[in-house]
Amino acid sequence: MNAAGVKKPVAKTEDEIELIRQSSLLVGKTLAELASRIKPGVTTLELDRIADEFIRDHGAYPGFNGYRGYPNSICASVNSAVVHGVPGSAPLKEGDVVSIDIGVVKDGFWGDSAYTFAVGEVKPDVRRLLEVTLECLDLAVEQAVAGKRLGDIGFAVQSHAEAHGYGVGRELVGHGRGRNLHEPPEVANYGKRGTGLVLHEGWVIAIEPMINLGSRHVREMEDGWTIRTRDDRPSAHYEHTLVIRKEQAEVLSTFKWIHEALASK
C-alpha cells in the first residue's frame, strides 16, 4: 500500500497471465456464441441463459452471477443503458444496440470482456458511435505499454470520443484484473497525457471505453445496477483485458470469434 493506504498494482507472473488469457478467451467464445443469436425478438434473459450454460459447459463459472448480489450471469445494457444492465424479458427490437459484458472465473483467475452489438439495422449515427467507441479502445490499447502513464490511456479515449462530439463518462472506469474482478489500478476513460501512475510490465488491466452519443452524464436506475445516460441517448461499450509489455500491449481477450460469427449471419 502507499501512504494513503491504497493498494498498488502488482505485476502478474507469466503463469498467472496464461490463466487470465484462458479465462479471457472463454469470454470471447461466449460472446461469439451470443453474437450468432442476437436478433430482433430475442430477450436478454434468453441470452443470459445461453451464456451461463456455455460457460459452465466449458469448465468455468459465470463470475458475475452472485457478484455483490448481482442476479444474472451477463450484463446486457440496451440502448441508453451504459453498463450493468440486468437481463430481462423484453424482446430486442430492430435498431436496438445491446452491450454484453461477461466475466468468467476459471482456475482461480478472471477473464472479462464486453462488446456492443447492433440488433438488425441501426441508424447511421448509432452505427458511427459503435465504430468510434471501438476505435477508442484500439487507441487506448496502443498507449498501454511500460513507461507510459494511466493518463495517456484516458487521454486517448477522451480525445478521440470528444473529437466526434460524444460524451465520456467520469464515474465508470476500467481496472486491474487477476484473482479478483476489480484490482488496482483504476483505468479512467479521460485524462491528461503524461499524468497518473507509470505503467509497469506485467500489470494486467481492463480498458473499457463507455461512450455516449449525447451527454457524458449518467444516472443509476431503481434496480440498483443499471447505469443509464441521463439524456436517454444511446451508449456503446467495448472492453479488452490486456497485459502491459515493453513495446506493445498483449491483448488477452479477443473479438476474433465475434467478428466471424457476425460475418456469417
Order of alpha helices (4+ residues) and beta strands (2+ residues): alpha-alpha-beta-beta-beta-beta-beta-alpha-alpha-beta-beta-beta-beta-beta-beta-beta-beta-beta-beta-alpha
